[in-house]
Amino acid sequence: MSYKTILVHLDSSPRASTRLEFALQLAFTHEAHLIGLFAPFQPNPNLTSLYGVAAAPDFINQLEALRTAQSTLLERQFRSGIARQGLAGEWRSTEEYANHIVPLHARHADLVIAGQFERNAQASFVAENFCENLVLSSGCPTLFLPYAGTFPVVGKHVMVAWDGSREATRAVHDALPFLQGAARVTVVTANALPPKEPRQRIPGADIAAVIARHGVKVEIVEVEGADGRHIGDFLLSQAADLGADLLVMGAYGHPRWQEIIVGGVTRTLFESMTIPVLMAH
C-alpha cells in the first residue's frame, strides 16, 4: 500500500524549498505522481475592504514581485527534481485565495504535504487558519512539516495517538502506507488524564491488532497520567521520549461560517509541533 498521488503546497516562505525537497523524496519512495501547487498569500476576497488592501498599491506590487520570483524559483526546482528522480509530476500555480483553492486540489490526492505556520516569519502566512482549514475541509490526510528542523528520515518510528475516536480511526487508516514501511510503530493511549475516569479508559489493543494484520510490528504504551500537563504537550513529550519521527493523530474540530474551530489538542500540535505530524479528520 502506498500513496500514488501526492500534493505539496508551496508558498513564498523560505521553508517552501525544503518542503519541496521532502515531497520529492517521499514521492520517489512511493513511486507517486507529484503535484506542486504554488498558492501563496492572497488577500481574502471576503475581507479585502476590511484590511484596506485595495487602497495599498505598493503593498500589492511588493506581493506580486515576491510571488513571481518565488514561483519561478520553485517551479525550476520542481521540474529539476522530478527529472532527477524520474518521477511523473505536474506544476500548478494559482492566484486564488488559498483557503478556497488548496482544499479543492487536495481532494484529488492521496496525501497532502504542507508547512507549519511560523509566527516570526511573515512570508509563511498563507491565509487565516490555513492549516486548520486544510485538514478539516479537504477530506485528505495532511502531513505537516514543522518550520524548524530538518527531517531527512520520516516514518521509521511512527507514534499513533489513539483515543478511540472517529478522527483517530481515520488517521490510522490514512497513515497505513507509513505504518507498513516503519521499522517500529507505537500506539500511545493516555487513559487516566483528568477529567477522565478510569472506567472510561480506551485500550489500544484492538487498534493495534488491526494495524498488525497489515504486517506492521506494533507495540502499545498505555499511560495512566500526564502530571496535569495538557494532552497536546504530553503527546509531543511522549514522541520525544520514544524517539518517534512521525506522529499520527486525528484532527478535531468543525467548520463554522467564515471560521474554523479546532480542539485544544489539535491547536497545540499546530502551534508547537517538533516532528512531522500526519493529521486526518
VOGU-3710 file (C-alpha; in Angstrom, 3 decimals, decimal comma):
1> msyktilvhl> 0,000/0,000/0,000  1,373/3,404/-0,919  0,447/6,985/-1,732  0,189/7,249/-5,507  -0,781/10,906/-5,805  0,965/13,383/-3,509  0,311/17,109/-3,479  2,764/19,532/-1,891  1,578/23,026/-1,035  4,176/25,717/-1,732
11> dssprastrl> 4,221/29,376/-0,786  6,547/32,367/-0,548  8,261/31,307/2,686  11,944/30,267/2,818  10,866/26,808/4,046  8,943/26,081/0,845  12,093/24,871/-0,894  12,838/22,427/1,942  9,239/21,215/1,848  9,514/20,578/-1,869
21> efalqlafth> 12,671/18,510/-1,467  10,936/16,449/1,209  7,972/15,878/-1,114  10,247/14,825/-3,967  11,913/12,216/-1,782  8,603/10,896/-0,462  7,171/10,697/-3,979  10,252/8,751/-5,058  9,801/6,317/-2,163  6,164/5,680/-3,069
31> eahliglfap> 6,649/5,914/-6,842  3,953/8,572/-6,741  2,703/11,239/-9,098  3,760/14,538/-7,501  1,754/17,750/-7,807  3,435/21,003/-6,853  0,783/23,607/-6,019  2,039/27,159/-5,608  -0,635/29,011/-3,658  0,925/31,838/-1,617
41> fqpnpnltsl> -0,768/34,586/0,334  -3,659/36,271/-1,408  -5,988/38,701/0,380  -9,226/37,088/1,484  -11,756/38,293/-1,105  -14,395/38,473/1,635  -12,243/40,744/3,801  -10,396/42,918/1,274  -12,241/46,091/2,198  -11,760/45,388/5,895
51> ygvaaapdfi> -7,988/45,121/5,524  -7,839/48,054/3,121  -5,727/46,058/0,668  -7,360/47,668/-2,327  -6,026/51,033/-1,162  -2,424/49,859/-0,828  -0,986/49,517/-4,352  2,620/49,479/-3,102  1,827/46,515/-0,892  0,159/44,704/-3,792
61> nqlealrtaq> 3,139/45,383/-6,070  5,568/44,016/-3,469  3,462/40,889/-3,116  3,352/40,379/-6,859  7,129/40,705/-7,177  7,740/38,263/-4,335  5,225/35,739/-5,691  6,665/35,897/-9,195  10,250/35,397/-8,032  9,364/32,567/-5,657
71> stllerqfrs> 7,116/30,837/-8,172  9,863/30,895/-10,808  12,432/29,538/-8,362  10,209/26,761/-7,037  8,963/25,713/-10,465  12,563/25,360/-11,623  13,381/23,309/-8,531  10,260/21,181/-9,028  10,942/20,372/-12,669  14,594/19,668/-11,973
81> giarqglage> 13,649/17,432/-9,056  11,144/15,258/-10,869  13,567/14,860/-13,762  16,357/13,889/-11,358  14,154/11,391/-9,509  12,490/10,059/-12,651  9,040/10,992/-11,337  5,773/11,840/-13,017  4,504/15,205/-11,895  2,764/18,455/-12,695
91> wrsteeyanh> 3,239/22,055/-11,656  0,261/24,198/-10,754  0,161/27,857/-9,787  -2,867/29,807/-8,662  -3,721/33,354/-7,701  -6,865/32,337/-5,857  -7,352/32,571/-2,109  -5,540/29,587/-0,565  -8,292/28,600/1,886  -10,660/28,225/-1,047
101> ivplharhad> -8,465/26,585/-3,659  -5,973/24,323/-1,850  -8,608/22,028/-0,277  -10,186/21,603/-3,716  -6,891/20,415/-5,207  -6,250/18,252/-2,138  -9,420/16,257/-2,749  -7,747/14,701/-5,780  -4,679/13,431/-3,911  -3,862/10,567/-1,550
111> lviagqfern> -1,722/12,779/0,684  -1,053/16,492/1,071  2,187/17,945/2,411  2,005/21,387/4,000  4,065/23,532/6,347  3,504/24,773/9,872  2,833/28,495/10,187  5,778/30,394/11,697  4,633/33,464/13,589  8,017/35,187/13,289
121> aqasfvaenf> 8,201/34,736/9,510  5,677/36,916/7,720  6,180/35,116/4,414  4,884/31,866/5,926  1,405/33,372/6,330  -0,851/31,958/3,621  -4,384/32,564/4,868  -6,348/32,838/8,082  -6,141/29,478/9,918  -4,774/27,872/6,761
131> cenlvlssgc> -3,543/24,623/8,334  -6,736/24,124/10,312  -8,880/24,840/7,268  -6,891/22,457/5,092  -7,082/19,408/7,357  -10,718/19,955/8,325  -12,131/20,716/4,880  -10,023/18,809/2,337  -11,075/15,240/3,170  -7,458/14,210/2,590
141> ptlflpyagt> -4,761/13,269/5,139  -2,261/16,074/5,561  1,364/15,728/6,601  2,510/18,921/8,306  6,227/19,699/8,499  7,477/21,866/11,389  9,034/25,174/10,415  12,149/24,344/12,452  14,490/21,432/11,899  15,341/19,060/9,093
151> fpvvgkhvmv> 13,733/15,670/8,567  15,800/13,501/6,232  14,047/10,362/7,513  10,356/10,288/8,397  8,362/7,183/9,226  10,965/4,821/10,654  9,353/5,056/14,089  5,723/6,158/13,981  3,787/7,112/17,090  -0,005/6,821/16,849
161> awdgsreatr> -2,046/8,946/19,274  -5,093/6,784/19,956  -8,284/7,719/21,802  -10,817/5,555/20,018  -12,452/8,449/18,177  -13,650/8,573/14,589  -10,901/11,063/13,750  -8,179/8,851/15,223  -9,543/5,864/13,303  -9,459/7,832/10,070
171> avhdalpflq> -5,888/8,928/10,752  -4,695/5,359/11,403  -6,106/4,083/8,126  -4,862/7,088/6,151  -1,376/6,540/7,615  -1,145/2,837/6,682  1,469/3,413/3,955  3,735/4,965/6,596  2,878/2,299/9,161  3,654/-0,530/6,748
181> gaarvtvvta> 7,020/0,991/5,922  8,000/1,661/9,532  10,537/-0,327/11,490  8,576/0,425/14,664  5,058/1,633/15,434  3,927/2,659/18,916  0,267/3,165/19,765  0,009/5,574/22,705  -3,145/5,914/24,778  -3,422/8,364/27,656
191> nalppkeprq> -6,031/6,604/29,725  -6,375/8,405/33,018  -5,799/12,019/32,135  -8,141/14,368/34,012  -11,082/14,675/33,772  -11,482/11,089/32,518  -12,411/8,367/34,966  -10,584/5,008/34,937  -13,804/3,290/33,837  -13,705/5,398/30,660
201> ripgadiaav> -10,338/4,007/29,619  -9,870/3,271/25,933  -7,307/0,497/25,430  -5,091/0,446/22,369  -5,061/-3,333/21,938  -7,886/-3,514/19,394  -6,493/-0,900/17,022  -3,004/-2,364/17,439  -4,382/-5,721/16,266  -5,911/-4,033/13,201
211> iarhgvkvei> -2,566/-2,423/12,369  -0,632/-5,653/12,983  -2,791/-7,522/10,442  -1,247/-5,268/7,794  2,141/-6,766/8,582  3,172/-3,971/10,925  5,269/-4,514/14,033  3,351/-2,576/16,683  3,602/-2,027/20,426  1,274/-0,336/22,912
221> vevegadgrh> 2,071/2,260/25,547  -0,815/2,901/27,934  -0,155/5,951/30,069  -2,043/6,308/33,331  -1,483/10,039/33,750  0,453/13,017/32,471  1,139/15,023/35,625  -1,575/17,507/34,795  0,032/18,535/31,503  -2,044/19,475/28,516
231> igdfllsqaa> -2,627/16,401/26,366  -1,102/18,068/23,291  2,106/18,863/25,142  2,041/15,364/26,593  1,892/13,792/23,122  4,879/15,819/21,929  6,814/14,909/25,063  5,930/11,243/24,634  7,040/11,326/20,985  10,389/12,785/22,058
241> dlgadllvmg> 10,822/10,165/24,789  10,111/7,363/22,317  12,355/8,814/19,627  9,468/8,870/17,143  9,992/10,689/13,852  6,310/10,890/12,851  3,152/11,476/14,884  -0,207/10,252/13,554  -3,371/11,701/15,078  -6,927/12,730/14,393
251> ayghprwqei> -7,684/16,418/13,924  -10,607/17,559/15,991  -12,823/20,471/15,126  -15,648/21,709/12,960  -16,075/24,470/10,402  -18,324/27,427/11,109  -19,345/30,331/8,965  -16,153/32,191/7,960  -14,072/30,475/10,634  -12,542/27,171/11,621
261> ivggvtrtlf> -12,775/25,928/15,181  -10,316/23,239/16,303  -9,938/21,407/19,571  -7,233/22,185/22,110  -5,080/19,169/21,255  -5,126/19,978/17,546  -4,362/23,635/18,241  -1,399/22,726/20,452  0,076/20,478/17,771  -0,290/23,176/15,102
271> esmtipvlma> 1,489/25,677/17,331  4,171/23,504/18,933  4,924/20,515/16,672  8,545/19,360/16,847  8,281/16,423/14,428  6,189/15,897/11,301  2,529/15,245/12,111  0,072/13,389/9,901  -3,473/14,532/10,628  -6,821/13,371/9,298
281> h> -10,358/14,441/10,088
//
